[in-house]
Amino acid sequence: MTAPVLRALVTGASAGLGETFARRLADRGVDLVLVARREQRLQELADELPVDVEVVVADLADRSDLARVEARLRDAERPVDLLVNNAGFAAYGPVAELDADLQTALVEVNVTAPVRLTRAVLPGLLARGRGGIINLGSTAGFQANPDGASYGGAKAFVHSFTEALYEELRGSGVHALLVAPGITATEFQAVAGVPDGAVPAAAFMPPGPVVDAALTAFARGDAVCVPGAANRLMAVGAKLAPAAVGRRVSAFVHRRYVRR
Ligand SMILES: NC(=O)c1ccc[n+]([C@@H]2O[C@H](COP(=O)([O-])OP(=O)(O)OC[C@H]3O[C@@H](n4cnc5c(N)ncnc54)[C@H](OP(=O)(O)O)[C@@H]3O)[C@@H](O)[C@H]2O)c1
């Protein structure tokens, strides 16, 4: 990494990519603050890791829980050098049918939490002139997602927000990275209600290489990391193709493979 990271806060560390970020960072000797709702999972992971680990049980869709995480990030006594805004989930189906509260919670976890946590950690990072923020976007953020409208919209926000932040931070010693994975083998599809086997196995990347690519890109000071050659090709295609083509391809894929 550009400057050594001593302590990282990882949201959504109880599973999938967040758990993998925690393990990889612990391998590098980074102390951790692990955030998610499932306390037992976090505690078991904390017990296993060979570094100092704090567990913060929080529902990031709940503003008072989120405020506790923000307060932890502002604590100058135990500074956090790296914030990994990883917690997230998707909901698939037409906007007219998906529960309004579910879509609101999706925006709270995928958008509001990263914005508020970024705002909480940045003054300390800027004062120390080092460290950074890794935000999890998605290849779903590169085009409109019919039947995944809130999720695609949330990730498009994360993309634009993070790339803008990258430029705002230029020259400060603090660094923002957008990571946009494609389909990754975690609990994500099950949480979103995608039936087992609906998505072809070949489409999945394992979480390890996704996180390795992200940490390498962070160390290099990149603005954007799209892990996996096939996902990078898709991202370039989405940028070059007319928006109408992107959204129709996305509609086909969601109806064929993802929608319940
Ligand atoms: N897997 C993919 O195909 C894929 C593709 C592109 C991008 N991504 C993005 O990668 C990130 C990680 O996803 P994943 O694949 O690792 O999914 P995952 O295995 O389902 O893990 C999601 C994590 O987010 C946490 N989380 C969900 N809702 C939360 C809430 N209300 N409050 C606090 N924590 C919450 C979960 O913890 P608790 O349930 O314990 O709270 C869990 O630790 C997400 O931002 C996702 O959008 C995933």
The ligand as an SDF file (V2000), in Angstrom:
LIG
                    3D

 48 52  0  0  0  0  0  0  0  0999 V2000
  -21.5150  -11.0150   -5.0570 N   0  0  0  0  0  0  0  0  0  0  0  0
  -21.7210  -10.3390   -6.1710 C   0  0  0  0  0  0  0  0  0  0  0  0
  -22.1100  -10.9230   -7.2090 O   0  0  0  0  0  0  0  0  0  0  0  0
  -21.4370   -8.8600   -6.2120 C   0  0  0  0  0  0  0  0  0  0  0  0
  -21.2380   -8.2620   -7.4710 C   0  0  0  0  0  0  0  0  0  0  0  0
  -20.9710   -6.9090   -7.5310 C   0  0  0  0  0  0  0  0  0  0  0  0
  -20.9040   -6.1530   -6.3810 C   0  0  0  0  0  0  0  0  0  0  0  0
  -21.1170   -6.7450   -5.1750 N   0  0  0  0  0  0  0  0  0  0  0  0
  -21.0790   -5.8880   -3.9780 C   0  0  0  0  0  0  0  0  0  0  0  0
  -20.1080   -6.3800   -3.0760 O   0  0  0  0  0  0  0  0  0  0  0  0
  -20.4630   -6.0200   -1.7450 C   0  0  0  0  0  0  0  0  0  0  0  0
  -20.3660   -7.2470   -0.8520 C   0  0  0  0  0  0  0  0  0  0  0  0
  -21.3350   -8.1850   -1.2540 O   0  0  0  0  0  0  0  0  0  0  0  0
  -21.1120   -9.7560   -1.1080 P   0  0  0  0  0  0  0  0  0  0  0  0
  -21.1010  -10.3120   -2.4770 O   0  0  0  0  0  0  0  0  0  0  0  0
  -19.9800  -10.0300   -0.2220 O   0  0  0  0  0  0  0  0  0  0  0  0
  -22.5130  -10.1540   -0.4440 O   0  0  0  0  0  0  0  0  0  0  0  0
  -22.8350  -11.0310    0.8530 P   0  0  0  0  0  0  0  0  0  0  0  0
  -22.0330  -12.2790    0.8850 O   0  0  0  0  0  0  0  0  0  0  0  0
  -24.3330  -11.1460    0.8680 O   0  0  0  0  0  0  0  0  0  0  0  0
  -22.3730  -10.0910    2.0510 O   0  0  0  0  0  0  0  0  0  0  0  0
  -23.0250   -8.8640    2.2770 C   0  0  0  0  0  0  0  0  0  0  0  0
  -22.5280   -8.2670    3.5740 C   0  0  0  0  0  0  0  0  0  0  0  0
  -23.2430   -7.0090    3.7770 O   0  0  0  0  0  0  0  0  0  0  0  0
  -23.7760   -7.0150    5.0870 C   0  0  0  0  0  0  0  0  0  0  0  0
  -25.0350   -6.2670    5.1500 N   0  0  0  0  0  0  0  0  0  0  0  0
  -26.1240   -6.4310    4.3750 C   0  0  0  0  0  0  0  0  0  0  0  0
  -27.1140   -5.6340    4.8150 N   0  0  0  0  0  0  0  0  0  0  0  0
  -26.6190   -4.9660    5.9030 C   0  0  0  0  0  0  0  0  0  0  0  0
  -27.1630   -4.0340    6.8170 C   0  0  0  0  0  0  0  0  0  0  0  0
  -28.4490   -3.6280    6.7420 N   0  0  0  0  0  0  0  0  0  0  0  0
  -26.3840   -3.5640    7.8140 N   0  0  0  0  0  0  0  0  0  0  0  0
  -25.1090   -4.0090    7.9450 C   0  0  0  0  0  0  0  0  0  0  0  0
  -24.5320   -4.8890    7.1140 N   0  0  0  0  0  0  0  0  0  0  0  0
  -25.2920   -5.3730    6.1150 C   0  0  0  0  0  0  0  0  0  0  0  0
  -24.0030   -8.4880    5.4370 C   0  0  0  0  0  0  0  0  0  0  0  0
  -23.9260   -8.6770    6.8580 O   0  0  0  0  0  0  0  0  0  0  0  0
  -25.1580   -9.0110    7.8340 P   0  0  0  0  0  0  0  0  0  0  0  0
  -26.1840   -9.7570    7.0490 O   0  0  0  0  0  0  0  0  0  0  0  0
  -24.5100   -9.8090    8.9340 O   0  0  0  0  0  0  0  0  0  0  0  0
  -25.6240   -7.6770    8.2980 O   0  0  0  0  0  0  0  0  0  0  0  0
  -22.7990   -9.1490    4.7730 C   0  0  0  0  0  0  0  0  0  0  0  0
  -21.6920   -9.1110    5.6360 O   0  0  0  0  0  0  0  0  0  0  0  0
  -21.8640   -5.4020   -1.8300 C   0  0  0  0  0  0  0  0  0  0  0  0
  -21.7560   -4.0050   -1.8030 O   0  0  0  0  0  0  0  0  0  0  0  0
  -22.3690   -5.8640   -3.1720 C   0  0  0  0  0  0  0  0  0  0  0  0
  -23.3310   -4.9750   -3.7050 O   0  0  0  0  0  0  0  0  0  0  0  0
  -21.3700   -8.0860   -5.0550 C   0  0  0  0  0  0  0  0  0  0  0  0
  1  2  1  0
  2  3  2  0
  2  4  1  0
  4  5  1  0
  4 48  2  0
  5  6  2  0
  6  7  1  0
  7  8  2  0
  8  9  1  0
  8 48  1  0
  9 10  1  0
  9 46  1  0
 10 11  1  0
 11 12  1  0
 11 44  1  0
 12 13  1  0
 13 14  1  0
 14 15  2  0
 14 16  1  0
 14 17  1  0
 17 18  1  0
 18 19  2  0
 18 20  1  0
 18 21  1  0
 21 22  1  0
 22 23  1  0
 23 24  1  0
 23 42  1  0
 24 25  1  0
 25 26  1  0
 25 36  1  0
 26 27  1  0
 26 35  1  0
 27 28  2  0
 28 29  1  0
 29 30  1  0
 29 35  2  0
 30 31  1  0
 30 32  2  0
 32 33  1  0
 33 34  2  0
 34 35  1  0
 36 37  1  0
 36 42  1  0
 37 38  1  0
 38 39  2  0
 38 40  1  0
 38 41  1  0
 42 43  1  0
 44 45  1  0
 44 46  1  0
 46 47  1  0
M  CHG  2   8   1  16  -1
M  END
$$$$
